[in-house]
């Protein structure tokens, strides 16, 4: 059992409470999913379970954590710089606890994930050279081979290919281990979670709220929507009734005041003065009543962003035609893209999808007739380390417009001045979307665009892209994104690019 009592986590820089007085019990066999927008303290929370010292650089922790599990297996969201410099072989085998390490499990998982351990050893590859999915798989096989009884996983599916994501869903669902995981993957949540912890920052991201729900993710969504609508209905009703009371009160107040001002009878004047005293007392009660209104529920997931000034391309216009294009990874590519295509490229980790996307980007950016927006998988490719959220956008718009756009994306006044390196993954992704809106791009090249958005805001992102009138060229393993947004689905393998489905036909 893992028991959390009155846990508060406070950011040291701006003294912002990320978690406030959290009480939680994680029981053996439980599959607890932690969800929420980026920057709400999800990773900080699970780090406090693993080792509170992991927070000491940036956050202060108060409260009590009692862990009765024997061994925690922790998969972080990002590897440390020193780990990225290690060879794959050193990362896997150095400093092993051989008493707990199960080599049978290790090789079984490696084979299942399609990891060629001999290749890593012979080529002396370092961790940094691997694709995002390969990095995750290498960490997973080492972690699972230690056979922990509590698994704590920070976004375990974010870079995995579809086959491995489906394996992970089944593993979490069927394992007898206790699993605590952060995820933005709606399918993984729906398939694997038995309980939900939803972290939010409300009232302009100043007030933390943690909601625990015992049950499936789908049931939580329904319960949350019902609760939101019920609270909104009650809040609106209270305000409407109060407005009627105030209107009636104001009429009485004006009538008594008018009569009092015009009366010349001292007796009537005294009576009216007493009446006015009663009226003013009623006014105080009505003002006090306002303080007890049911709070209008806030939707932290709201994203008010629209592509409204796009110069669309004709549906029949060919914007890219690759014939016998050979990639560095050896595949021969045949690909034609037209003006209204919304296509996705799928494939196994490390097969070269992002590399193909960058090849396409380089070609299309050279075309003067096109305005191309790009969201890379590794956001730092496009950021200047000196940029703040605001300065990143003011390169393309006035400060007033940039601030307005950032506010519509739930950035606080403080966050717009934060260095981009200190922003969460979801906030960085929002900056790229905002830049695309400001630039009125008619072609978007998106590498895993939804992976850092919370599951409750992803439907809004998908709708934004569905409504986008231009061309979309993407790489994604997000099944909802593929099914709802993309009209052409391609698969890249070790030899070529194949069209799996054309929904327009």
C-alpha positions, -999 to +999 in steps of 0.1 A: +000+000+000+011+036-007-005+062+015-003+099+010-015+123+038-019+160+035+007+163+008+015+198-005+040+205-033+050+241-038+071+255-067+101+273-052+104+300-079+069+316-077+057+299-045+028+284-065+011+254-049+009+225-075-006+200-050-025+211-019-034+188+011-037+157-011-049+125+007-047+093-013-043+055-008-030+033-036-039-004-029-021-035-042-033-044-077-047-009-084-042+007-118-042+044-110-040+069-139-030+105-132-043+130-158-043+167-162-030+196-183+007+201-184+022+220-155-003+208-129+022+188-109+017+153-122+054+144-127+063+162-094+037+141-076+050+107-088+087+118-081+077+125-045+065+088-043+098+075-058+122+098-040+113+132-025+149+143-032+141+144-069+121+176-062+146+195-041+160+216-070+127+232-078+099+223-053+092+221-016+072+192-002+051+189+030+031+160+042+035+123+048+042+095+023+041+059+036+053+032+011+047-005+020+057-019-014+090-038-016+104-024-049+093+006-070+101+005-107+102+041-121+101+052-157+108+089-159+095+112-186+130+123-196+164+107-192+192+127-176+219+142-198+245+118-184+223+088-193+218+101-229+256+100-233+259+064-222+262+036-247+231+014-249+251-015-235+263+004-205+228+017-198+214-018-198+240-037-179+260-013-158+253-013-120+227-041-122+214-056-091+218-092-102+199-106-072+167-090-085+174-089-123+155-116-143+175-122-175+147-145-189+122-116-186+148-092-200+154-111-232+117-120-236+107-083-235+136-073-258+124-098-284+088-088-280+097-051-285+118-059-316+150-046-299+182-061-315+205-060-285+234-074-306+231-045-330+234-020-301+265-038-288+283-041-322+275-005-333+283+009-299+253+032-301+246+057-274+212+064-259+209+098-275+211+083-310+180+062-305+145+073-316+121+084-288+103+050-290+136+030-288+147+050-257+114+041-240+117+004-250+153+002-237+141+017-204+111-006-202+129-039-207+154-030-180+127-018-156+104-048-160+133-073-157+138-061-121+102-074-113+090-045-091+057-048-073+049-011-079+053+004-113+054+042-116+053+052-152+055+088-165+039+090-199+050+054-209+032+055-243+042+089-256+068+078-281+058+041-287+046+026-319+011+013-322+020-024-317+039-016-285+012+007-272-013-021-276+011-045-258+015-019-229-023-016-226-027-054-222+002-056-198-011-029-175-046-043-176-036-080-169-006-077-146-011-083-109+014-055-101+002-022-089+006+004-116+005+042-112+009+060-145+006+094-161-008+093-196-024+115-223-034+085-244-072+082-243-071+045-255-046+035-228-066+052-201-098+036-213-083+001-215-061+000-185-071+024-157-092+012-128-091+046-110-084+082-120-066+111-102-073+144-121-050+173-112-060+209-122-050+244-116-080+267-115-087+305-110-060+316-135-039+286-125-036+297-089-057+272-071-049+235-072-076+209-073-073+171-072-102+149-080-101+111-073-125+088-091-128+051-084-138+036-118-130+036-155-118+066-175-150+065-196-172+066-165-150+095-151-156+115-182-193+111-180-194+119-143-172+149-148-194+163-176-225+157-156-210+174-126-199+203-147-233+208-163-251+205-130-229+230-113-231+254-142-269+251-142-272+257-105-247+287-106-267+303-135-300+298-117-287+314-085-275+344-105-307+347-124-328+346-092-305+370-075-308+394-105-346+393-102-344+401-064-320+429-071-342+444-098-372+443-074-351+457-046-339+486-068-374+495-078-385+496-041-354+515-031-360+541-058-397+544-049-390+549-012-362+573-019-383+593-043-413+595-019-390+604+010-374+632-009-407+647-019-427+643+014-434+673+035-452+654+063-429+648+093-448+617+105-448+602+070-411+612+067-402+592+099-421+562+086-404+564+052-370+567+069-377+535+089-388+519+056-355+530+040-335+515+068-353+482+062-346+485+024-309+492+031-308+461+054-322+440+026-296+454+002-268+443+026-283+408+028-285+406-010-249+417-014-240+390+012-260+364-007-237+370-037-207+358-017-224+324-013-231+318-049-222+284-063-190+289-082-192+289-120-172+258-130-140+265-149-129+245-179-092+243-177-090+225-210-106+253-230-085+263-260-098+293-279-078+290-311-090+293-347-074+292-381-094+320-397-073+336-424-058+307-443-052+310-480-064+275-489-048+254-516-069+239-544-078+203-537-063+191-570-031+210-567+000+187-563+023+203-537+047+174-534+056+146-558+084+122-547+094+096-572+121+070-562+133+093-534+159+073-513+161+082-476+193+079-456+177+049-439+175+031-472+137+033-480+126+042-515+097+067-513+069+073-537+046+100-524+022+125-539+005+151-517-023+174-529-037+206-516-065+193-492-048+161-480-047+153-443-022+124-441-005+105-414+027+084-415+028+055-391+054+028-385+077+011-360+100+031-337+133+040-353+121+033-388+127+069-400+093+086-399+106+119-384+135+119-408+111+116-437+090+144-423+121+166-421+129+158-458+094+169-468+097+200-446+129+210-463+114+206-498+081+225-490+098+254-472+116+262-504+083+268-522+074+304-523+037+296-529+034+277-496+034+289-460+046+259-440+042+255-402+062+229-384+058+212-350+088+189-344+088+159-320+117+175-301+105+211-296+140+224-289+148+221-326+128+253-332+133+272-300+159+298-293+171+290-257+167+327-248+131+329-259+102+334-235+067+323-244+059+359-253+091+367-273+086+335-293+053+349-306+062+386-309+086+377-337+054+373-357+028+396-341+024+426-319+028+421-281-009+429-276-020+402-300+006+377-287-006+383-251-042+379-261-035+346-279-015+332-250-043+341-226-067+322-248-044+292-244-046+294-205-011+310-200-010+332-169+007+367-168+037+351-151+039+322-176+041+344-207+075+356-193+088+321-185+117+309-206+106+283-231+130+258-216+110+260-183+076+254-199+058+221-198+055+200-229+019+209-234+026+246-231+054+243-257+030+225-281+005+253-276+032+278-287+037+260-319-001+260-326-002+297-318+027+304-342+009+285-369-023+306-364-003+339-365+016+328-396-017+317-414+002+286-426-016+267-454+005+236-448+011+220-414+038+194-407+032+178-373+054+153-356+034+136-328+012+167-323-011+154-295+013+136-273+017+164-247-019+175-245-041+162-217-067+136-226-095+160-217-082+187-241-072+164-269-107+164-284-104+202-288-071+198-305-084+172-329-114+194-338-091+223-344-071+203-369-103+187-385-116+223-391-082+234-405-087+242-442-051+235-454-028+205-459-017+184-430+013+160-431+018+142-398+035+114-379+013+100-351+006+069-331-025+085-316-054+063-327-081+090-321-061+115-341-055+090-370-092+080-371-108+114-367-084+137-385-065+119-412-079+110-446-049+092-459-029+067-437+006+056-448+029+031-432+067+033-434+086+001-431+123-009-437+118-008-475+092+016-486+062+038-478+028+022-484-007+037-485-029+017-461-061+037-464-075+065-485-108+076-469-116+099-497-121+070-521 
